[in-house]
Each structure stands twice: as structure tokens, then as C-alpha cells.
Amino acid sequence: MQINYTTLSETLHSLTDGETDSVALMATVACEVHHADDRFDWTGFYRVTEPELLKIGPYQGGHGCLVIPFSRGVCGAAARSGQTQLVADVDAFPGHIACASSTQSELVLPVWNGRGDLIAVFDIDSNLPDAFTEEDAKHLAKILKDCFAAVK
């Protein structure tokens, strides 16, 4: 199954329109994105809970890491740099944190609230190598921006 970003965006808009609670939004986005494409084996958020620290938020899939410092892993790199991380081979990524040994590729996007504050990163893991594209990153970044714009 290949993801239909138009349908996903419309579905998320209808489910989240007017919602301002970040955890409710994260839960809904994680669920809808996870079930939209067979490539996605773990889909969820790591929330910024204190300076330079991410803690697990709503997700779909097996257990995730509970705490990730900004200084470690793909999620930490996305939080630290504010840039999307598209990783074709997690074993080649310096400092990769293996929350699940089956993960082969990863896409992590920073999540900003309506004030421009980093509130989380959105992490998608795949058990397939090189599972994600720039197109995935572009569409998901737009979905995240639209969904979290009302969060203050």
C-alpha cells in the first residue's frame, strides 16, 4: 500500500480541525499516518519536555525509547538542528539509537507550534532499507505544519 497524501491530509484536517491540545493532535496524527502506509513500522512523537531532552509521546507500533537527549540519535539530530532527517540506512548513521533492532531506515521531522517553538519530533521507522523519499518528507512536513499551527 502506497500512501495517498491528499487523502491523509484531508482525513487529518477533518479529525483535528480546531484542536489545540498537542497530545490529542499527536495521538491522532500518529494513528492515521501509521495506518496509511505499510512501510511504517513505528510511527510516533518524541516531545520536548525540558531543554535538550525528548520523551516519548503518542505512538503506534512496538515500544519506543523513553528518553532521547538532543545529543543522540536521529531524533536528537532532528531536534538539535531543526532539520528533517531522512536516513536510508540507520546502521550508517553515527550515534543511531536502536530502539528496535528490526529498524533499517528512518524519517524524523521537527514539529513546531504556532509560535515557532520546537515541541516535538515526529519519528517514522521502517523495517525496510531506504524506505522513505524526499516526497514523503515534504508531504509530512506540510501535514505537521497544518495540524500543529493552532497549538500555542
Residue frames as a rotation matrix with the C-alpha (Angstrom) as fourth column:
MET 1
0.582 0.813 0.000 0.00
0.813 -0.582 0.000 0.00
0.000 0.000 -1.000 0.00
GLN 2
-0.578 -0.732 0.361 1.43
0.733 -0.660 -0.164 3.37
0.358 0.170 0.918 -1.02
ILE 3
-0.400 0.385 -0.831 0.41
0.649 -0.521 -0.554 6.43
-0.647 -0.761 -0.041 0.93
ASN 4
-0.010 0.475 0.880 -2.12
0.811 -0.511 0.286 8.86
0.585 0.716 -0.380 -0.57
TYR 5
-0.782 -0.441 -0.441 -1.07
0.622 -0.597 -0.507 12.17
-0.040 -0.671 0.741 0.96
THR 6
-0.715 0.598 0.362 -4.11
-0.336 -0.748 0.572 14.06
0.613 0.288 0.736 -0.32
THR 7
0.269 0.843 -0.466 -6.49
0.071 0.465 0.882 11.65
0.961 -0.270 0.065 1.42
LEU 8
-0.106 -0.393 -0.914 -4.34
0.928 0.290 -0.232 11.57
0.356 -0.873 0.334 4.55
SER 9
-0.954 -0.286 0.089 -4.23
0.250 -0.925 -0.287 15.36
0.164 -0.252 0.954 4.74
GLU 10
-0.377 0.896 0.235 -8.00
-0.451 -0.399 0.798 15.66
0.809 0.194 0.555 4.25
THR 11
0.309 0.465 -0.830 -8.67
0.436 0.706 0.558 12.98
0.845 -0.534 0.016 6.88
LEU 12
-0.418 -0.551 -0.722 -6.39
0.896 -0.118 -0.429 14.62
0.151 -0.826 0.543 9.43
HIS 13
-0.913 0.142 0.381 -7.91
-0.119 -0.989 0.084 18.04
0.389 0.031 0.921 8.76
SER 14
0.007 1.000 -0.024 -11.41
-0.313 0.024 0.949 16.68
0.950 0.001 0.313 9.36
LEU 15
0.352 0.095 -0.931 -10.33
0.666 0.674 0.320 14.91
0.658 -0.733 0.174 12.57
THR 16
-0.234 -0.644 -0.728 -8.22
0.970 -0.205 -0.130 17.71
-0.065 -0.737 0.673 14.06
ASP 17
-0.315 0.123 0.941 -9.76
0.416 -0.873 0.254 20.97
0.853 0.471 0.224 12.82
GLY 18
0.416 0.467 0.781 -9.93
-0.354 -0.708 0.612 23.38
0.838 -0.530 -0.129 15.76
GLU 19
0.856 -0.148 -0.495 -7.99
0.479 0.588 0.651 21.13
0.195 -0.795 0.575 18.16
THR 20
0.548 -0.672 0.498 -5.25
-0.510 -0.740 -0.438 22.90
0.663 -0.014 -0.749 20.12
ASP 21
0.681 -0.310 0.663 -4.15
-0.543 0.392 0.742 20.18
-0.490 -0.866 0.099 22.54
SER 22
-0.006 -0.792 -0.610 -0.77
-0.995 0.065 -0.074 18.92
0.099 0.607 -0.789 21.34
VAL 23
-0.744 -0.284 0.604 -1.09
-0.425 0.899 -0.102 15.43
-0.515 -0.333 -0.790 22.85
ALA 24
0.237 0.895 0.377 -4.52
0.001 0.388 -0.922 14.87
-0.971 0.219 0.091 21.27
LEU 25
0.689 -0.046 -0.723 -3.09
-0.695 -0.322 -0.643 16.00
-0.203 0.946 -0.254 17.94
MET 26
-0.384 -0.917 -0.108 -0.03
-0.922 0.373 0.104 13.79
-0.056 0.139 -0.989 18.29
ALA 27
-0.476 0.264 0.839 -2.16
-0.169 0.909 -0.382 10.73
-0.863 -0.324 -0.388 19.08
THR 28
0.596 0.802 0.037 -4.40
-0.057 0.089 -0.994 11.30
-0.801 0.590 0.098 16.07
VAL 29
0.500 -0.497 -0.710 -1.56
-0.866 -0.305 -0.396 12.06
-0.019 0.813 -0.582 13.65
ALA 30
-0.559 -0.763 0.325 0.47
-0.763 0.626 0.159 9.03
-0.325 -0.159 -0.932 14.81
CYS 31
-0.182 0.583 0.792 -2.51
0.027 0.808 -0.588 6.71
-0.983 -0.085 -0.163 14.35
GLU 32
0.780 0.591 -0.205 -3.57
-0.152 -0.139 -0.979 8.00
-0.607 0.794 -0.019 10.94
VAL 33
0.302 -0.748 -0.591 -0.05
-0.953 -0.219 -0.209 8.16
0.027 0.626 -0.779 9.49
HIS 34
-0.523 -0.556 0.646 0.91
-0.633 0.761 0.143 4.74
-0.571 -0.334 -0.750 10.86
HIS 35
-0.119 0.589 0.800 -2.05
0.245 0.798 -0.551 3.03
-0.962 0.131 -0.239 9.23
ALA 36
0.635 0.382 -0.671 -1.71
-0.441 -0.534 -0.721 4.92
-0.634 0.754 -0.171 5.93
ASP 37
0.444 -0.585 -0.679 1.31
-0.784 0.112 -0.610 3.01
0.433 0.803 -0.409 4.59
ASP 38
0.976 -0.023 -0.216 2.73
0.089 0.950 0.299 -0.49
0.198 -0.311 0.929 5.04
ARG 39
0.158 -0.985 0.075 6.29
0.277 -0.029 -0.960 0.88
0.948 0.173 0.268 5.09
PHE 40
-0.117 -0.158 0.980 5.67
-0.685 -0.702 -0.195 2.45
0.719 -0.695 -0.026 8.50
ASP 41
-0.067 0.009 -0.998 6.55
0.393 0.920 -0.018 0.00
0.917 -0.393 -0.065 11.31
TRP 42
-0.129 0.057 -0.990 6.82
0.961 -0.238 -0.139 2.54
-0.243 -0.970 -0.024 14.15
THR 43
-0.247 0.178 0.952 5.22
0.485 -0.829 0.281 5.95
0.839 0.531 0.119 13.98
GLY 44
0.537 0.511 -0.671 5.20
0.828 -0.166 0.536 8.46
0.163 -0.843 -0.512 16.80
PHE 45
0.600 -0.195 0.776 6.30
-0.103 -0.981 -0.166 11.54
0.794 0.020 -0.608 18.59
TYR 46
-0.104 -0.612 -0.784 9.09
0.970 0.113 -0.216 12.39
0.221 -0.783 0.582 20.98
ARG 47
0.781 0.545 0.303 8.08
0.444 -0.827 0.345 15.50
0.439 -0.135 -0.888 22.93
VAL 48
-0.386 -0.823 0.417 10.42
0.178 -0.510 -0.841 18.26
0.905 -0.250 0.344 24.08
THR 49
0.562 0.643 -0.521 9.89
0.579 0.144 0.802 18.07
0.591 -0.752 -0.291 27.85
GLU 50
0.742 -0.419 -0.523 12.87
0.213 -0.592 0.777 20.07
-0.636 -0.688 -0.350 29.06
PRO 51
0.564 -0.549 -0.617 15.87
-0.785 -0.588 -0.194 21.74
-0.256 0.594 -0.763 27.45
GLU 52
-0.295 -0.786 -0.543 17.80
-0.935 0.356 -0.007 19.35
0.199 0.506 -0.839 25.19
LEU 53
-0.885 -0.004 0.466 15.57
-0.200 0.907 -0.372 16.36
-0.421 -0.422 -0.803 26.10
LEU 54
-0.323 0.786 -0.528 12.92
-0.771 0.105 0.628 14.36
0.548 0.610 0.572 24.27
LYS 55
-0.728 0.200 0.656 10.49
-0.345 0.720 -0.602 11.96
-0.593 -0.664 -0.455 25.95
ILE 56
-0.906 0.366 0.214 8.21
0.410 0.629 0.661 9.50
0.107 0.686 -0.720 24.26
GLY 57
-0.581 0.796 -0.173 4.80
-0.692 -0.594 -0.409 10.75
-0.429 -0.118 0.896 23.27
PRO 58
0.444 0.831 0.335 1.86
-0.438 0.528 -0.728 9.14
-0.781 0.176 0.599 21.47
TYR 59
-0.544 -0.645 -0.537 2.91
-0.811 0.240 0.533 6.42
-0.215 0.725 -0.654 19.04
GLN 60
0.772 0.636 -0.006 1.84
-0.601 0.727 -0.333 3.31
-0.208 0.261 0.943 17.13
GLY 61
0.339 -0.652 -0.678 3.98
-0.365 0.573 -0.734 0.17
0.867 0.496 -0.044 16.97
GLY 62
0.359 -0.300 -0.884 6.23
0.718 0.693 0.057 -1.64
0.596 -0.655 0.464 19.42
HIS 63
0.704 -0.110 -0.702 7.87
0.580 -0.482 0.657 0.01
-0.410 -0.869 -0.276 22.41
GLY 64
0.615 -0.536 0.579 9.97
0.190 -0.612 -0.768 3.10
0.765 0.582 -0.274 21.74
CYS 65
-0.505 -0.800 -0.324 12.84
0.662 -0.118 -0.741 4.57
0.554 -0.589 0.589 23.70
LEU 66
0.376 0.699 -0.608 11.55
0.927 -0.297 0.231 6.51
-0.019 -0.650 -0.760 26.71
VAL 67
0.725 -0.228 -0.650 14.11
0.029 -0.933 0.359 9.33
-0.688 -0.279 -0.670 26.71
ILE 68
0.359 -0.647 0.673 16.35
0.926 0.158 -0.341 10.68
0.114 0.746 0.656 23.94
PRO 69
0.129 -0.386 -0.914 18.75
0.364 -0.839 0.405 13.56
-0.923 -0.385 0.032 24.53
PHE 70
0.884 0.168 -0.436 19.14
-0.272 -0.575 -0.772 16.07
-0.380 0.801 -0.463 21.70
SER 71
0.093 -0.974 -0.206 22.78
-0.913 -0.166 0.373 14.93
-0.398 0.154 -0.905 21.51
ARG 72
-0.676 -0.380 0.632 21.95
-0.245 0.924 0.293 11.35
-0.696 0.044 -0.717 20.43
GLY 73
-0.396 0.494 0.774 20.45
0.592 0.781 -0.197 9.52
-0.702 0.380 -0.602 17.52
VAL 74
-0.661 0.231 0.714 18.35
0.660 -0.273 0.700 10.52
0.357 0.934 0.028 14.53
CYS 75
0.462 0.885 -0.055 15.60
0.781 -0.377 0.498 12.04
0.420 -0.273 -0.865 16.69
GLY 76
0.367 -0.423 -0.829 18.16
0.620 -0.553 0.556 14.06
-0.693 -0.718 0.060 18.63
ALA 77
-0.712 -0.659 0.241 19.70
0.593 -0.382 0.709 15.29
-0.375 0.648 0.663 15.37
ALA 78
-0.233 0.716 0.658 16.30
0.726 -0.321 0.608 16.49
0.647 0.619 -0.445 14.12
ALA 79
0.723 0.506 -0.470 15.61
0.688 -0.469 0.554 18.28
0.060 -0.724 -0.687 17.41
ARG 80
0.082 -0.817 -0.571 19.10
0.632 -0.401 0.663 19.76
-0.770 -0.415 0.484 17.65
SER 81
-0.828 -0.515 0.222 19.25
0.459 -0.395 0.796 21.01
-0.322 0.760 0.564 14.06
GLY 82
-0.140 0.868 -0.477 15.57
-0.263 -0.497 -0.827 21.73
-0.955 0.010 0.298 13.42
GLN 83
-0.331 -0.080 -0.940 16.04
-0.942 -0.025 0.334 19.88
-0.050 0.996 -0.068 10.12
THR 84
0.787 0.617 0.017 14.32
-0.603 0.774 -0.192 16.79
-0.132 0.141 0.981 8.73
GLN 85
-0.377 -0.875 0.303 16.45
-0.762 0.479 0.436 13.67
-0.527 -0.067 -0.847 8.95
LEU 86
0.763 0.524 -0.380 15.99
-0.646 0.585 -0.491 11.20
-0.035 0.620 0.784 6.08
VAL 87
-0.209 -0.882 0.422 18.11
-0.862 0.370 0.346 8.14
-0.461 -0.292 -0.838 6.86
ALA 88
0.318 0.302 -0.899 18.27
-0.828 0.550 -0.108 5.34
0.462 0.778 0.425 4.27
ASP 89
0.255 -0.349 -0.902 20.43
0.294 0.916 -0.272 3.07
0.921 -0.196 0.336 6.48
VAL 90
0.880 0.179 0.441 20.26
-0.312 -0.482 0.819 3.60
0.359 -0.858 -0.368 10.24
ASP 91
0.756 -0.646 -0.104 23.39
0.590 0.605 0.535 1.49
-0.283 -0.466 0.838 10.79
ALA 92
-0.070 -0.791 0.607 25.37
0.903 -0.310 -0.299 4.09
0.424 0.527 0.736 8.83
PHE 93
0.514 0.315 0.798 24.05
0.021 -0.934 0.356 6.98
0.858 -0.166 -0.486 10.95
PRO 94
-0.573 -0.812 -0.110 26.61
0.161 0.020 -0.987 7.99
0.803 -0.583 0.119 13.64
GLY 95
-0.956 0.110 0.273 25.14
-0.293 -0.264 -0.919 7.54
-0.029 -0.958 0.285 17.10
HIS 96
-0.242 0.914 -0.326 21.93
-0.510 0.166 0.844 5.85
0.826 0.370 0.426 15.95
ILE 97
-0.623 0.172 0.763 19.87
-0.706 0.297 -0.643 4.60
-0.338 -0.939 -0.063 18.89
ALA 98
-0.707 0.340 -0.620 18.42
-0.219 0.728 0.649 1.18
0.672 0.595 -0.441 18.15
CYS 99
-0.394 0.674 0.624 15.09
-0.880 -0.083 -0.467 1.22
-0.263 -0.734 0.626 19.99
ALA 100
0.703 0.533 0.471 14.10
-0.322 0.829 -0.458 -1.73
-0.635 0.170 0.754 17.76
SER 101
-0.291 -0.918 0.270 16.72
-0.154 0.323 0.934 -3.95
-0.944 0.231 -0.235 16.16
SER 102
0.001 0.377 0.926 14.48
0.816 0.535 -0.219 -4.50
-0.578 0.756 -0.307 13.12
THR 103
0.787 0.331 -0.521 14.57
0.064 -0.883 -0.465 -0.82
-0.614 0.333 -0.716 12.07
GLN 104
0.072 -0.763 0.643 16.54
0.930 0.284 0.233 -0.27
-0.360 0.581 0.730 8.86
SER 105
-0.628 -0.239 0.741 15.56
0.548 -0.811 0.203 3.25
0.553 0.533 0.640 7.78
GLU 106
-0.132 0.480 -0.867 14.09
0.900 -0.309 -0.308 6.29
-0.415 -0.821 -0.391 9.47
LEU 107
-0.301 0.135 0.944 12.42
0.483 -0.832 0.273 9.63
0.823 0.538 0.185 8.76
VAL 108
-0.099 0.217 -0.971 12.30
0.959 -0.240 -0.152 12.23
-0.266 -0.946 -0.184 11.55
LEU 109
-0.138 0.171 0.976 10.71
0.532 -0.818 0.218 15.67
0.836 0.549 0.022 11.21
PRO 110
-0.954 -0.140 -0.264 10.77
0.298 -0.526 -0.797 18.56
-0.027 -0.839 0.543 13.68
VAL 111
-0.001 0.996 0.089 7.35
0.872 -0.043 0.488 19.68
0.490 0.077 -0.868 14.92
TRP 112
-0.939 -0.318 0.128 6.76
0.252 -0.894 -0.370 23.37
0.232 -0.315 0.920 15.57
ASN 113
-0.146 0.913 -0.382 3.81
0.848 -0.083 -0.523 25.02
-0.509 -0.400 -0.762 17.32
GLY 114
0.586 0.535 0.609 2.07
0.785 -0.560 -0.263 28.15
0.200 0.632 -0.749 16.05
ARG 115
0.917 -0.313 -0.246 4.64
-0.161 -0.857 0.489 30.38
-0.364 -0.409 -0.837 17.83
GLY 116
0.608 -0.715 -0.345 7.54
-0.465 0.033 -0.885 28.65
0.644 0.698 -0.312 16.10
ASP 117
0.026 -0.569 0.822 8.71
-0.966 0.196 0.166 26.69
-0.256 -0.799 -0.545 19.16
LEU 118
-0.464 -0.226 -0.857 10.01
-0.456 0.890 0.013 23.16
0.760 0.396 -0.516 18.70
ILE 119
0.147 0.597 0.789 7.55
-0.989 0.101 0.107 20.99
-0.016 -0.796 0.605 20.64
ALA 120
0.496 0.046 0.867 8.45
-0.202 0.977 0.064 17.51
-0.844 -0.207 0.494 19.37
VAL 121
-0.622 -0.474 -0.623 9.89
-0.754 0.147 0.641 15.40
-0.213 0.868 -0.449 16.61
PHE 122
0.596 0.798 0.091 7.82
-0.679 0.561 -0.474 13.03
-0.429 0.221 0.876 14.51
ASP 123
-0.499 -0.855 0.140 9.62
-0.741 0.505 0.443 9.73
-0.450 0.117 -0.885 14.01
ILE 124
0.758 0.635 -0.150 8.77
-0.623 0.637 -0.453 7.06
-0.192 0.437 0.879 11.45
ASP 125
-0.371 -0.854 0.365 10.78
-0.671 0.518 0.530 3.84
-0.642 -0.049 -0.765 11.38
SER 126
0.637 0.510 -0.578 10.70
-0.766 0.504 -0.400 1.17
0.087 0.697 0.712 8.69
ASN 127
0.375 -0.469 0.800 11.97
-0.183 0.808 0.560 -2.39
-0.909 -0.356 0.218 8.70
LEU 128
0.756 -0.118 0.644 12.81
0.645 0.303 -0.701 -1.86
-0.112 0.945 0.306 5.02
PRO 129
-0.322 -0.899 -0.297 16.06
0.709 -0.437 0.553 -0.27
-0.627 -0.033 0.778 3.81
ASP 130
-0.975 -0.195 -0.108 15.80
0.089 -0.785 0.613 3.13
-0.204 0.588 0.782 2.12
ALA 131
-0.410 0.905 0.114 12.02
0.894 0.423 -0.147 3.21
-0.182 0.041 -0.983 2.68
PHE 132
0.402 0.609 -0.683 11.49
0.565 -0.752 -0.339 6.98
-0.721 -0.250 -0.647 2.65
THR 133
-0.076 -0.345 0.936 11.73
0.955 -0.296 -0.032 9.67
0.288 0.891 0.352 -0.02
GLU 134
-0.962 -0.241 -0.125 12.08
0.259 -0.953 -0.158 13.43
-0.081 -0.185 0.979 -0.15
GLU 135
-0.497 0.857 0.135 8.45
-0.184 -0.256 0.949 13.40
0.848 0.446 0.285 -1.31
ASP 136
0.183 0.502 -0.845 7.42
0.745 0.490 0.453 11.69
0.642 -0.713 -0.284 1.95
ALA 137
-0.499 -0.480 -0.721 9.34
0.848 -0.441 -0.294 14.29
-0.177 -0.758 0.627 3.93
LYS 138
-0.963 0.130 0.234 7.79
-0.027 -0.917 0.398 17.20
0.267 0.377 0.887 2.03
HIS 139
-0.163 0.984 -0.065 4.19
-0.052 0.058 0.997 15.98
0.985 0.166 0.042 2.40
LEU 140
0.204 0.216 -0.955 4.57
0.859 0.428 0.280 15.01
0.469 -0.878 -0.098 6.05
ALA 141
-0.783 -0.510 -0.356 6.17
0.616 -0.716 -0.329 18.36
-0.088 -0.477 0.875 6.92
LYS 142
-0.752 0.573 0.326 3.15
-0.286 -0.729 0.621 20.14
0.594 0.374 0.712 5.44
ILE 143
0.172 0.829 -0.532 0.73
0.276 0.478 0.834 17.88
0.946 -0.290 -0.147 7.33
LEU 144
-0.133 -0.298 -0.945 2.57
0.981 0.094 -0.168 18.55
0.139 -0.950 0.280 10.61
LYS 145
-0.968 -0.243 0.059 2.64
0.238 -0.968 -0.078 22.30
0.076 -0.062 0.995 9.98
ASP 146
-0.422 0.888 0.182 -1.10
-0.298 -0.326 0.897 22.35
0.856 0.324 0.403 9.26
CYS 147
0.251 0.579 -0.775 -2.02
0.485 0.618 0.619 20.15
0.838 -0.532 -0.126 12.24
PHE 148
0.023 -0.352 -0.936 0.09
1.000 0.008 0.021 21.97
0.000 -0.936 0.352 14.85
ALA 149
-0.524 -0.239 0.818 -0.35
0.452 -0.891 0.030 25.58
0.722 0.385 0.575 13.69
ALA 150
0.331 0.775 0.538 -3.08
-0.150 -0.520 0.841 26.24
0.932 -0.359 -0.056 16.27
VAL 151
0.559 -0.199 -0.805 -1.02
0.780 0.455 0.429 24.92
0.281 -0.868 0.409 19.20
LYS 152
0.679 -0.293 0.673 0.37
-0.279 -0.951 -0.133 27.75
0.679 -0.098 -0.727 21.33
